[in-house]
Amino acid sequence: MVDLILTTFDWVPEMPRGYVRDIRVRWALEEAALPYRVESVPFRARSAEHFTHQPFGQVPWLTDGDISIFESGAILLHLTERSAALMPADPRGRSEALQWLFAALNSVEMASLPWSILAFSGDTGDTPAWKRLDGFLKARLGHMEPVLAGREWLAGTFSVADILMADVLRLVDRFDGLARYPACRHYVARATARPCFHQMAHFAAAD
């Protein structure tokens, strides 16, 4: 089996450290027990070669033989083809996992990410932007709360859908955004308590 190569930054600033999207890919690789190695590219000096793999100059990307894949959701779907541990085998379970994987990316992260950027910047005061984004996120969490209160994992068994959803929600939890949503908070705690969850950051601690 060809080793998989996960490429990420050699360093990131302190605030997003541990929340870069290579974490969700590493988590999936560990859950699947797939052999892989990590390589890094400079955070500041992004080369032309970097942009051939990731056209927006971001990370991560995964190399699988002569295949190079960017976007964490696409990478996770690729990994489900390499390991049955990441996706339910039955058609109903697979459909359930797929819909929640895309919900994590399209319905929840689209609300959580701009909210988190303002939280990172400290712009959480009485401003129209914060009120709008905070209300948008609360609406999404309000819909997730009863879903997660009624099940352990999104598709019956733990899958890539849970890796993505838990990773999206744990960023909100970092800023105590799940305080009023106990089912969401317990879900994140349950997922990140799994042995294969790793904060496998390899970047330097300082400039």
NUVEXSE-406128 format. One line per 2 residues: for each residue z, x, y of C-alpha. Coordinates in nm, 3 decimals, always signed. Layout:
BEGIN
Z/X/Y ~ ...;
//
This chain:
BEGIN
+0.000/+0.000/+0.000 ~ -0.098/+0.134/+0.339;
+0.201/+0.185/+0.564 ~ +0.212/-0.041/+0.864;
+0.251/+0.124/+1.204 ~ +0.435/-0.060/+1.480;
+0.377/+0.081/+1.828 ~ +0.618/+0.021/+2.114;
+0.738/+0.196/+2.429 ~ +0.926/+0.526/+2.423;
+1.165/+0.391/+2.688 ~ +1.229/+0.071/+2.883;
+1.464/-0.005/+3.175 ~ +1.818/-0.105/+3.089;
+1.791/-0.477/+3.168 ~ +1.521/-0.569/+2.910;
+1.643/-0.312/+2.656 ~ +1.682/-0.472/+2.315;
+1.471/-0.772/+2.418 ~ +1.121/-0.624/+2.407;
+0.903/-0.817/+2.165 ~ +0.874/-0.536/+1.913;
+1.221/-0.648/+1.798 ~ +1.086/-0.969/+1.647;
+0.818/-0.774/+1.460 ~ +1.067/-0.518/+1.327;
+1.291/-0.803/+1.218 ~ +1.004/-0.959/+1.021;
+0.912/-0.626/+0.863 ~ +1.271/-0.580/+0.750;
+1.297/-0.935/+0.612 ~ +0.975/-0.880/+0.419;
+1.081/-0.532/+0.300 ~ +0.739/-0.400/+0.399;
+0.704/-0.023/+0.445 ~ +0.633/+0.069/+0.805;
+0.689/+0.333/+1.065 ~ +0.739/+0.316/+1.440;
+0.533/+0.508/+1.691 ~ +0.571/+0.502/+2.066;
+0.363/+0.524/+2.380 ~ +0.480/+0.620/+2.730;
+0.626/+0.339/+2.937 ~ +0.503/+0.476/+3.269;
+0.175/+0.655/+3.190 ~ -0.031/+0.398/+3.002;
-0.345/+0.562/+2.872 ~ -0.693/+0.428/+2.810;
-0.614/+0.444/+2.438 ~ -0.315/+0.215/+2.496;
-0.541/-0.046/+2.658 ~ -0.784/-0.037/+2.367;
-0.504/-0.166/+2.144 ~ -0.327/-0.391/+2.397;
-0.558/-0.498/+2.681 ~ -0.266/-0.594/+2.909;
-0.090/-0.259/+2.872 ~ +0.204/-0.417/+2.691;
+0.369/-0.371/+2.351 ~ +0.391/-0.413/+2.062;
+0.083/-0.378/+1.851 ~ +0.058/-0.335/+1.477;
-0.185/-0.112/+1.291 ~ -0.260/-0.210/+0.933;
-0.516/+0.033/+0.798 ~ -0.821/-0.009/+1.019;
-0.688/-0.333/+1.171 ~ -0.508/-0.328/+1.506;
-0.332/-0.648/+1.618 ~ -0.154/-0.728/+1.945;
+0.061/-1.028/+2.051 ~ +0.384/-1.076/+1.858;
+0.292/-1.422/+1.728 ~ -0.039/-1.297/+1.589;
+0.135/-0.999/+1.431 ~ +0.392/-1.223/+1.264;
+0.121/-1.447/+1.123 ~ -0.057/-1.139/+0.988;
+0.263/-1.028/+0.818 ~ +0.298/-1.366/+0.643;
-0.018/-1.272/+0.456 ~ +0.154/-0.956/+0.335;
+0.481/-1.112/+0.221 ~ +0.585/-1.451/+0.082;
+0.934/-1.389/+0.224 ~ +0.817/-1.490/+0.572;
+0.651/-1.826/+0.504 ~ +0.728/-2.123/+0.276;
+0.492/-2.139/-0.019 ~ +0.438/-2.517/-0.024;
+0.185/-2.675/+0.217 ~ +0.442/-2.900/+0.384;
+0.683/-2.613/+0.445 ~ +0.403/-2.390/+0.572;
+0.288/-2.657/+0.817 ~ +0.646/-2.702/+0.935;
+0.688/-2.328/+0.990 ~ +0.356/-2.299/+1.171;
+0.426/-2.581/+1.412 ~ +0.767/-2.439/+1.501;
+0.627/-2.089/+1.539 ~ +0.383/-2.219/+1.800;
+0.653/-2.436/+1.956 ~ +0.867/-2.125/+2.005;
+0.579/-1.950/+2.182 ~ +0.428/-2.240/+2.376;
+0.703/-2.494/+2.440 ~ +1.026/-2.295/+2.452;
+0.929/-1.945/+2.564 ~ +0.715/-2.080/+2.846;
+1.038/-2.225/+2.986 ~ +1.278/-1.949/+2.886;
+1.080/-1.647/+3.004 ~ +1.040/-1.732/+3.376;
+1.402/-1.854/+3.378 ~ +1.510/-1.522/+3.229;
+1.306/-1.321/+3.479 ~ +1.492/-1.490/+3.764;
+1.821/-1.437/+3.580 ~ +1.736/-1.068/+3.535;
+1.667/-1.039/+3.909 ~ +1.985/-1.220/+4.004;
+1.788/-1.495/+4.181 ~ +1.998/-1.781/+4.046;
+2.113/-1.932/+4.371 ~ +2.040/-2.267/+4.532;
+1.665/-2.215/+4.563 ~ +1.376/-2.449/+4.476;
+1.236/-2.198/+4.224 ~ +1.564/-2.164/+4.035;
+1.628/-2.539/+4.035 ~ +1.282/-2.610/+3.899;
+1.294/-2.345/+3.627 ~ +1.653/-2.426/+3.533;
+1.566/-2.794/+3.498 ~ +1.257/-2.714/+3.292;
+1.455/-2.493/+3.052 ~ +1.736/-2.747/+3.020;
+1.484/-3.015/+2.926 ~ +1.342/-2.793/+2.650;
+1.689/-2.704/+2.522 ~ +1.785/-3.068/+2.529;
+1.501/-3.139/+2.286 ~ +1.588/-2.842/+2.063;
+1.957/-2.929/+2.038 ~ +1.927/-3.231/+1.805;
+1.664/-3.053/+1.596 ~ +1.890/-2.755/+1.532;
+2.198/-2.971/+1.486 ~ +2.033/-3.130/+1.183;
+1.907/-2.828/+0.991 ~ +1.995/-2.470/+0.905;
+1.642/-2.334/+0.946 ~ +1.336/-2.487/+1.106;
+1.122/-2.512/+0.793 ~ +1.386/-2.552/+0.522;
+1.401/-2.184/+0.435 ~ +1.422/-1.892/+0.679;
+1.073/-1.799/+0.803 ~ +0.880/-1.636/+1.085;
+0.938/-1.956/+1.283 ~ +1.310/-1.877/+1.289;
+1.249/-1.515/+1.385 ~ +1.048/-1.627/+1.685;
+1.266/-1.918/+1.790 ~ +1.590/-1.723/+1.753;
+1.446/-1.431/+1.948 ~ +1.333/-1.662/+2.228;
+1.671/-1.837/+2.243 ~ +1.884/-1.523/+2.224;
+1.740/-1.408/+2.557 ~ +1.865/-1.732/+2.711;
+2.199/-1.681/+2.539 ~ +2.227/-1.338/+2.700;
+2.274/-1.515/+3.033 ~ +2.500/-1.783/+2.882;
+2.220/-2.036/+2.908 ~ +2.313/-2.194/+2.574;
+2.672/-2.273/+2.674 ~ +2.602/-2.648/+2.681;
+2.389/-2.639/+2.367 ~ +2.620/-2.551/+2.075;
+2.363/-2.616/+1.803 ~ +2.118/-2.377/+1.972;
+2.390/-2.116/+2.017 ~ +2.509/-2.145/+1.655;
+2.149/-2.118/+1.536 ~ +2.101/-1.791/+1.725;
+2.431/-1.659/+1.587 ~ +2.334/-1.762/+1.234;
+1.993/-1.596/+1.258 ~ +2.111/-1.272/+1.416;
+2.392/-1.245/+1.159 ~ +2.130/-1.186/+0.889;
+2.141/-0.831/+0.750 ~ +1.778/-0.769/+0.843;
+1.829/-0.835/+1.210 ~ +1.820/-0.498/+1.383;
+1.828/-0.381/+1.739 ~ +1.618/-0.084/+1.629;
+1.559/+0.048/+1.980 ~ +1.437/+0.407/+1.979;
+1.392/+0.457/+2.353 ~ +1.605/+0.689/+2.564;
+1.919/+0.558/+2.730 ~ +1.826/+0.680/+3.075;
+1.539/+0.809/+3.287;
//
